[in-house]
Amino acid sequence: MIDNETMKSILARRSYKVFDGRPIDDEALETIVTAGLYAPTGMNRQPWHFTVIKSREGMEKFGAARRSLPLPPGIPPEIAAKFGDPMRNAPVMILVSAKEGSTSLEDCCLAMENMFIAAASLGIMSGWDHATVNDLFNHAPELKAEMIPESYTLYAAAFFGYPGQTVKDRGERKGTVEYK
Ligand SMILES: Cc1cc2nc3c(=O)[nH]c(=O)nc-3n(C[C@H](O)[C@H](O)[C@H](O)COP(=O)(O)O)c2cc1C
């Protein structure tokens, strides 16, 4: 394998559940978002809308919505405590939404992966959490209306920040690859 800077960033990228809270500066954030905007899209439609939540108040809107979600009954306190910091102490969250279309899902996911790799090249890690944000949008439609354009679907949502935990070595990849 050729070990160039791009490969280093791809291999350095990991998913994080906890960040250290340090802010991401605007130049780094612009770099990350630009990487997303240059992802390929079906018929070059670029159907997406990127919502970059970088203010404390913006993040806190999600935190408040998350805390107001009812916890499942009988949940142990140590698990419930995790709901106290629903935003993973991340300084930034990026949502990629689009109008439903034949390649909208692929387009938005490719944009997010480009952003993950660009972020990793800057030492900034990421964590996908699209299911949680969708739950929040179902629970708090006014939050959805504020965060993504009307009639758009959320296809990808992720936190970005500097690592606040150590992640386990993931070892060798076991995927199946066949060359013919
Ligand atoms: C579609 C998708 C959904 C994911 N959902 C979550 C999630 O809800 N919470 C979470 O902590 N990680 C989530 N992840 C991250 C994966 O757990 C992670 O990519 C996987 O364990 C491999 O680890 P790595 O990204 O560090 O290589 C998701 C990843 C993808 C691609």
The ligand as an SDF file (V2000), in Angstrom:
LIG
                    3D

 31 33  0  0  0  0  0  0  0  0999 V2000
  -24.3890    4.5190    9.5410 C   0  0  0  0  0  0  0  0  0  0  0  0
  -23.6000    4.5960   10.8120 C   0  0  0  0  0  0  0  0  0  0  0  0
  -24.2440    4.7460   12.0180 C   0  0  0  0  0  0  0  0  0  0  0  0
  -23.5210    4.8540   13.2040 C   0  0  0  0  0  0  0  0  0  0  0  0
  -24.1800    5.0980   14.3630 N   0  0  0  0  0  0  0  0  0  0  0  0
  -23.4850    5.3330   15.4730 C   0  0  0  0  0  0  0  0  0  0  0  0
  -24.1580    5.7200   16.6780 C   0  0  0  0  0  0  0  0  0  0  0  0
  -25.3820    5.8680   16.7070 O   0  0  0  0  0  0  0  0  0  0  0  0
  -23.4150    5.9190   17.7850 N   0  0  0  0  0  0  0  0  0  0  0  0
  -22.0640    5.7760   17.7670 C   0  0  0  0  0  0  0  0  0  0  0  0
  -21.4390    6.0000   18.8100 O   0  0  0  0  0  0  0  0  0  0  0  0
  -21.3890    5.4120   16.6560 N   0  0  0  0  0  0  0  0  0  0  0  0
  -22.0550    5.1950   15.5050 C   0  0  0  0  0  0  0  0  0  0  0  0
  -21.3930    4.8680   14.3580 N   0  0  0  0  0  0  0  0  0  0  0  0
  -19.9170    4.6780   14.3740 C   0  0  0  0  0  0  0  0  0  0  0  0
  -19.5230    3.1820   14.2790 C   0  0  0  0  0  0  0  0  0  0  0  0
  -19.8300    2.5350   15.4890 O   0  0  0  0  0  0  0  0  0  0  0  0
  -18.0320    3.0990   13.9550 C   0  0  0  0  0  0  0  0  0  0  0  0
  -17.7950    3.6490   12.6770 O   0  0  0  0  0  0  0  0  0  0  0  0
  -17.5130    1.6440   13.9410 C   0  0  0  0  0  0  0  0  0  0  0  0
  -17.5710    1.0840   15.2220 O   0  0  0  0  0  0  0  0  0  0  0  0
  -16.0640    1.5210   13.4320 C   0  0  0  0  0  0  0  0  0  0  0  0
  -15.1870    2.3180   14.2240 O   0  0  0  0  0  0  0  0  0  0  0  0
  -14.2700    3.4580   13.5650 P   0  0  0  0  0  0  0  0  0  0  0  0
  -15.2220    4.4540   12.9160 O   0  0  0  0  0  0  0  0  0  0  0  0
  -13.5090    4.0520   14.7200 O   0  0  0  0  0  0  0  0  0  0  0  0
  -13.3990    2.8250   12.5430 O   0  0  0  0  0  0  0  0  0  0  0  0
  -22.0930    4.7480   13.1750 C   0  0  0  0  0  0  0  0  0  0  0  0
  -21.4470    4.5950   11.9380 C   0  0  0  0  0  0  0  0  0  0  0  0
  -22.1760    4.5320   10.7810 C   0  0  0  0  0  0  0  0  0  0  0  0
  -21.4550    4.4090    9.4510 C   0  0  0  0  0  0  0  0  0  0  0  0
  1  2  1  0
  2  3  1  0
  2 30  2  0
  3  4  2  0
  4  5  1  0
  4 28  1  0
  5  6  2  0
  6  7  1  0
  6 13  1  0
  7  8  2  0
  7  9  1  0
  9 10  1  0
 10 11  2  0
 10 12  1  0
 12 13  2  0
 13 14  1  0
 14 15  1  0
 14 28  1  0
 15 16  1  0
 16 17  1  0
 16 18  1  0
 18 19  1  0
 18 20  1  0
 20 21  1  0
 20 22  1  0
 22 23  1  0
 23 24  1  0
 24 25  2  0
 24 26  1  0
 24 27  1  0
 28 29  2  0
 29 30  1  0
 30 31  1  0
M  END
$$$$
